[in-house]
Amino acid sequence: MAKKVENKKIAISIDRYVDSELKEISFETTYFELIYGACKRPTDPQSGFSWEDIEKINRVKNYYEESKEKEEVLVEDADISFIVNRIKTNKWNSIDIKLLDFKKYIEGLT
């Protein structure tokens, strides 16, 4: 069974050094950009990806491509589990509270 996943647009802030000065930089993204970005990083960089991971990541890429034209995308349950796992285990380069809202939304899909 498939579930509808929202492709909400959000602005995220990150701290970066620019000209030796720490500055807050904001950028706009969507839930599916965050999902795809988290899924295409290996959970263990030394081990890389399993064949099963490659298949799942390609399905997530298809959802991401579909999300460019839609506000909601139907995602299969097996892929939801993979996405939730990747969102939970991914390392994020921001402490923006909107990422916690995103994580809670994704966890709520299960």
C-alpha positions in Angstrom: 0.0 0.0 0.0 1.3 3.5 -0.8 1.2 6.6 1.3 1.0 10.2 0.3 4.2 12.1 1.2 4.1 15.9 1.2 6.7 17.8 -0.7 6.7 20.8 1.6 9.0 23.8 0.7 11.1 25.0 3.7 14.0 27.4 4.3 16.9 25.9 6.3 19.7 27.9 8.0 23.2 26.7 8.3 26.3 28.3 9.9 29.3 28.6 7.6 32.5 30.4 7.7 32.7 33.1 5.0 35.9 35.1 4.9 36.9 33.8 8.4 33.6 34.9 9.8 30.9 32.6 11.0 27.7 33.6 9.2 24.2 32.1 9.0 23.2 31.2 5.5 19.6 30.3 4.6 18.6 28.2 1.6 15.3 26.9 0.3 14.7 23.2 -0.2 11.8 20.7 -0.2 11.1 17.6 1.7 11.9 15.4 -1.2 15.3 17.1 -1.8 16.1 16.4 1.9 14.9 12.8 1.5 16.9 12.1 -1.7 20.0 13.8 -0.3 19.8 11.6 2.9 19.2 8.4 0.9 22.0 8.8 -1.5 24.7 8.9 1.2 25.9 5.5 2.5 25.1 4.9 6.1 28.7 3.5 6.3 31.0 5.2 3.9 33.6 2.5 4.1 31.2 -0.2 3.1 29.4 1.8 0.4 26.0 0.6 -0.9 24.5 -2.8 -1.1 22.7 -3.8 -4.3 19.4 -3.6 -2.4 20.3 0.0 -1.3 21.0 0.9 -4.9 17.6 -0.4 -6.0 15.8 1.5 -3.2 17.8 4.7 -3.8 16.8 4.6 -7.5 13.1 4.3 -6.5 13.6 7.3 -4.2 15.2 9.2 -7.1 12.1 8.5 -9.1 9.9 9.9 -6.3 12.2 12.9 -6.1 11.8 13.5 -9.9 8.0 13.1 -9.6 8.0 15.6 -6.7 9.3 18.3 -8.9 5.8 18.4 -10.6 3.6 17.5 -7.6 2.9 18.7 -4.0 2.3 15.1 -2.9 3.9 11.8 -4.1 2.6 8.3 -3.5 5.4 6.2 -1.9 5.3 2.5 -1.3 5.5 1.2 2.3 8.8 -0.6 1.8 10.3 2.6 0.5 8.8 4.6 3.4 10.7 2.3 5.8 13.9 2.8 3.9 13.4 6.6 3.9 12.6 6.7 7.6 15.7 4.7 8.4 17.9 7.0 6.3 16.5 10.2 7.7 17.1 8.9 11.3 20.7 7.8 10.6 21.8 10.6 8.4 24.1 13.3 9.8 22.8 16.9 9.2 24.9 20.1 8.8 22.3 22.3 10.4 20.6 22.6 13.8 17.6 24.4 12.3 14.4 23.5 14.1 12.7 22.9 10.8 14.8 19.8 10.4 13.3 18.4 13.6 9.8 19.1 12.2 10.8 17.3 9.0 12.1 14.3 10.9 8.9 14.1 13.0 6.8 14.3 9.8 8.8 11.5 8.2 8.7 9.3 11.3 4.9 9.8 11.4 4.6 8.1 8.0 5.2 4.7 9.6 
